[in-house]
Amino acid sequence: MRSLSDEERRHYRDELRAGRYSALADAEGFDQICFALEALGLRLLGKQGDLGQYKDRIGSYARHSPVLKELAETYPAGFKPFEALYTTVRKARNDNMHLGAYARHATTAAIELCIGLEEALMVGVTPLVGHVMVKQPISVEPWQPVAHARQLMLMHSFSFLPVRHEQAWFLLSELALARFLNCSREERAIRLGLSIADALGCLPGLALTPVVESRLLTVNTPVVDVLRAGQAGDGPTLWLVIDEGKRENLVGVLSPFELM
C-alpha cells in the first residue's frame, strides 16, 4: 500500500471534512463524501477501482480511529465499526438510492465514517493552527450596518464575528447583538440601520469583546499550545488567526469544534 505524506493526510482529511459538512447541510451531500472516499482509495490502491476495491486500503487507516475500532467494540449500541459503516456507504453508492429514509440512513453512516477516518488520518501528524483552521473567514467592517452582521450570524449559525476596529481586533457575539436589538419595533429598525461603529456609541451601546494580542494566533502556532493556554469559561472561544507580517490581515479562525 502507498503511504501518505503528512500533506496528503491533511488534504484527504479536509476532503472528507468538506463532504461531511456538505452532508450535514443537505442529504444530497452524500455524493461528495463518496467522491472523497474514492479519491483516497485511488491514492492508496494506486489504480482506478470502486469503493469495494478500496475497502482494505482505507480500512488499514481506519483501525487507528478509536471511534471505528475500540469504542465500536466496547459500546456497540452507540458506535458502529468501520466494516458496518463502509458497507452501508458502499451499497448506497452502488444502488444510487438517495431518497427518503434510505438516504438519511446512508448519509448518517457516511458522516460517522468521515468522523472516524478524519481522526485516523491525522494520527502521528503534529497539527499546526494552519492545518485545522477555517480558511477564508467571514468578518464585518465597522462601517457595515448592524443588519448585515445579524444576517451573517443567522445565515451561517455564527456565535461570533471578527471585527477590525481602531487598529485592534474584536469579536461581536450573538449575545451582544441580541441585547442591542432587544427594544421596541421602531427603535429596532433604527438600530439595524446603524453602522457597527455608530452602534458602539449608543446608550446602551453595542458591545464588542476585545481580543488581546496574546490570543491572536498564526498558522504556525502548534495546536497543543492553543489548548494548553485555553481555559473553559475564560471568554469567547473563537481564536483569530492573523498574518504574521500584517497583523491587520485575518487569514483564518479556529474554534474548539475544529479541534475535537
C-alpha angles and dihedrals in degrees: 000000000000112000120228124234120226089257091053092048090054091046095053091041088056092047091052091046092050090051091049092051090048092051092048089055095044133004087227085073087079089093092057090056089051091051090053092049092048092050090051092046092049091052093049097043095042095222140061115281141131134267090273092057092045095051100094094046094049090042091058088066094039092065089070091066115090089204093058096040124016098027091044088056096043098040106026092163092061105031133040123213123243092256094058096043095045092048091052092050093045093051092047090049092051095043092046089211105149102158135103124333093348091058093047092050093048093046092050090052091048092051092049090048091052093051091055097043093047089057093044094052092055096052107123094013115116103224123220124194090254090060096057107025124110106254127214092029122202116237137164131234124227091242094056119097123259088240089064092054090048091050092052092049093050095044096049102027090240120173093193139023123200116235127190107210131164094349094308139091123247138173123228108209129206089236092055091049093048091052092048092052095045096107141093120311092252094048091044091057090053094048093049089057095051120101114247090247092053091045089061090065097052124107104265091020133204107270122225122192112226117229110221117225093246090062094055111103135201129211090258096055109117112241090226089062091051093052093043092054096042120093127193110252096014094121139287112355098217115106121203119221113208137186110267091220098042112031091189089066115090111207100171150342131231132199132178086258091072091048098054 
